């Protein structure tokens, strides 16, 4: 009997409002990237997951709450999308760095093939996408 294993086209992980959640979000993303064949974009994806998770942790997650990391690959397997859902107010935007902070979205803008923000009740979804072939 020939059995074919089909991988899920999306994965999600809820992360608590705690410092170690950023590391756990990266580990979660590393596994999905490997399973879905996006190894050439691994470092870019992990950098963006780290930045989005850190932003959610610092700016988007009220006390007692957490955030959701969702990764999805499209049906042809060419585009990987990372979403971070949080319940905080405000809309992230590119800005000039100030001291040690303010570089997260600039990094995201530099390495992801696209990114944006969508409303979510309550809160928002910050997303970024990667194609197997890279920018272009």
ChimeraX attribute file (.defattr): number of C-alpha atoms within 10 A of each C-alpha:
attribute: neighborCount
match mode: 1-to-1
recipient: residues
	/A:1	3
	/A:2	4
	/A:3	5
	/A:4	6
	/A:5	6
	/A:6	6
	/A:7	10
	/A:8	11
	/A:9	14
	/A:10	15
	/A:11	15
	/A:12	17
	/A:13	15
	/A:14	15
	/A:15	18
	/A:16	17
	/A:17	20
	/A:18	13
	/A:19	12
	/A:20	10
	/A:21	19
	/A:22	22
	/A:23	15
	/A:24	16
	/A:25	24
	/A:26	19
	/A:27	14
	/A:28	19
	/A:29	24
	/A:30	18
	/A:31	11
	/A:32	24
	/A:33	21
	/A:34	13
	/A:35	12
	/A:36	17
	/A:37	14
	/A:38	21
	/A:39	15
	/A:40	14
	/A:41	19
	/A:42	17
	/A:43	12
	/A:44	19
	/A:45	26
	/A:46	20
	/A:47	17
	/A:48	24
	/A:49	29
	/A:50	21
	/A:51	19
	/A:52	27
	/A:53	30
	/A:54	18
	/A:55	20
	/A:56	25
	/A:57	24
	/A:58	14
	/A:59	15
	/A:60	26
	/A:61	20
	/A:62	16
	/A:63	10
	/A:64	8
	/A:65	15
	/A:66	20
	/A:67	23
	/A:68	19
	/A:69	24
	/A:70	21
	/A:71	23
	/A:72	20
	/A:73	22
	/A:74	12
	/A:75	8
	/A:76	6
	/A:77	14
	/A:78	14
	/A:79	17
	/A:80	24
	/A:81	20
	/A:82	26
	/A:83	24
	/A:84	25
	/A:85	26
	/A:86	26
	/A:87	21
	/A:88	22
	/A:89	14
	/A:90	10
	/A:91	14
	/A:92	15
	/A:93	11
	/A:94	13
	/A:95	11
	/A:96	10
	/A:97	12
	/A:98	8
	/A:99	7
	/A:100	6
	/A:101	8
	/A:102	15
	/A:103	16
	/A:104	19
	/A:105	19
	/A:106	15
	/A:107	15
	/A:108	24
	/A:109	16
	/A:110	13
	/A:111	21
	/A:112	22
	/A:113	19
	/A:114	15
	/A:115	17
	/A:116	14
	/A:117	16
	/A:118	12
	/A:119	13
	/A:120	13
	/A:121	9
	/A:122	11
	/A:123	16
	/A:124	22
	/A:125	26
	/A:126	22
	/A:127	23
	/A:128	23
	/A:129	21
	/A:130	23
	/A:131	20
	/A:132	14
	/A:133	12
	/A:134	13
	/A:135	11
	/A:136	5
